[in-house]
Amino acid sequence: MANNALIQGAALTSKKFLDVAGAVKQGFVDSGSFSRQTPARVDENKAVQAKVNNYMRNMKTDMDFTSFTPEETATMRSFLLGQRSIYAEAAKNAAAFDDTTDPDYMLYVDQMQNVNNSFTNLAAQLKAYKKSKIEYATAMQEGLYSDGNQPSKTKEAATIYGFLDKDGDGRSDERYNAPFKIQPGGNIAFDVDGQEIAYNNMEEPFLKDTKFLNSLNTTSENAYNSGLRGNTDNPYSQDSYSQQLNDALQNENTLRSIIYDFNAEAPMSDIGNDLDNGVIDLSKARDLVRQRLLKTRQDAYNTGKAAYDKKQEELDEETSGFNLSATQIANNKENSSIIQAYADSDLQGLK
């Protein structure tokens, strides 16, 4: 199910990208010569997003897109009628007992309670499904889902939520390839490509980790500014940063997000292509990403320090014109004496 708190957080942090006069991005660019070809999964995920958004654009403004189709409504009606029959039969059988402690009596009471519980559970899941559908559509429109998701999972979610418009006619064709079902106990499920997926067990696409990207930019910004102030780069800072990266990248969603989502800010497409093509595994990808991020921080510091050193050289050149040599000082004294003697002789002549 879609997590509204996470979606709101992603929308907020995605608007807070930092930029250190291009130095941070340049650090990625300078981190090595590599292919910029977009990984195939990125294109596939963006294609699904485009279909979902196209479906939303073509929908009539007064249409409730969380409403259920006639087929889904029929499924719910059939379930409710079936459960009511079970409840009525159990109630009739229970009424035949005078001894309410009889195990068979309790069995029929349990059947009645199970029906009540299934109705309550179904109502709660239908409410959650409609809420998640809105959150999913919002996240898709704002581009918050990560392109690091497996395209099959991205398509699965779009199908379950009824947004996959295969022929672009504004009608969710794929919806009818994912029949809505109600499992025992009132749990809703969907049949996707022959696999029955319970809604409660549905694996939602994960979101772009914009918070992690912002932390990378902040780290590089601090390193750049430290160099710009002429500070010495503390090797312990680099070691500490390496450990922080190692910890953060243990989260596979974070790792995949930084590889596939932010090619403009942090080019990693070569790693993504190698990972998708089986050239490297996830562990190797994690190590390559960490090394590139470490070099980026170091490059940001070096860029700042180079700017500081250049400024110091310019200041030294400006102030060097005011520093007289010993010879210049002696000559100035001699010239002053001659001028003073000439002035004294003129004064004597006036007398």
C-alpha positions, 0 to 999 in steps of 0.5 A: 500500500502507498505510504502517504507520509513517505510520499509527502516527504519525498515531494518536500525534499525533492525541492531542496537540491543544492548546487555549489556553483557547479563544483559538485556536479563537476566532481562526478563528471571528473570522476572518470570516463564513462558511458552516459547511455540511459539504462533500459529500466529507466526508459521502461519505468518512465514509459509506465509513468507516461501512460499513467499520467496520460490516463489521468489527463484524459479522464473527465474532471468530474469522474471519481477515479477511485470508483469501482468498475461494474466487474469489481462491484459484482465481485463484492456483491457476490462475496457479500451475498455468499457470506450472508448465506453462511451467516444465516445458516450458522445463525439458524443452526445455533438457534437450535441449541439450548446449551450455549456451552456446547462445542457445536454451538460455539462452532456456529457462533464462530462462523457468524463472527468470522462473517462479521470480521470479514465484512469489517476487514473488507470495508477497511481494505477497500477504504485503504485501497481507494486512499492508496490509489489517490496517493499513487496517482499523485506520486506518479504525477509528481515523478516521485517513484524511483526509476530504480524499480524493477519495471515489472513491479512498476507495471504491476502497481499501475495495473492493480491501481487501474491506470495502465492504459495500453492503447492510449484511449484513456481507458485502463485496458490492462485493468481487466487483465488483473481481475479483482478478487476477494479472498477468505476473510475479506482480503482483496487481491488481484490476478496479475499475469496469472499470479494472485497478489493479496493487496496487503502483501503488494510490493509498492514501488519505492520512492526516489531518495532525494533526502540522500542526494541532498545529503551528498550535495551538502557534504560536497558543499561543506568540503568545497567551502572548507577548501575555499577558506584555505583549510587543510582537508582532514583525512579523518573526515574522508574516512568518516564519510566513507563509513557513512556512505557504506552504511547508507548504501546498505539500503538497496532502495537508496543504492538503486535510487542514486544509480538510476534517478539522478543522472543530471546531478550524479551521473551513474548510468554506466554503473546502472547499465553494468548492473542491469546487464549482469556485468557487476552484481549489487555488491560491486555496484555499491563499492563503485558508487561509494568510490565515486562519491568519495572522489566527488567530495575530494574533488569538491574540496580540491576545487575550493582549495584551488580557488583559494590558492589562486586568490592568494596568488593574486593578493600577493601580486597586488601587495608586492608593488609596495615592498621596496628592496634595500637598494631602492630604499638607499636610493630614495634616501640619497635622492632625499638628501640631494633635494634637501641640500638644494632647498637649503641653498635656495633659502641661503640665497634669499637671505 
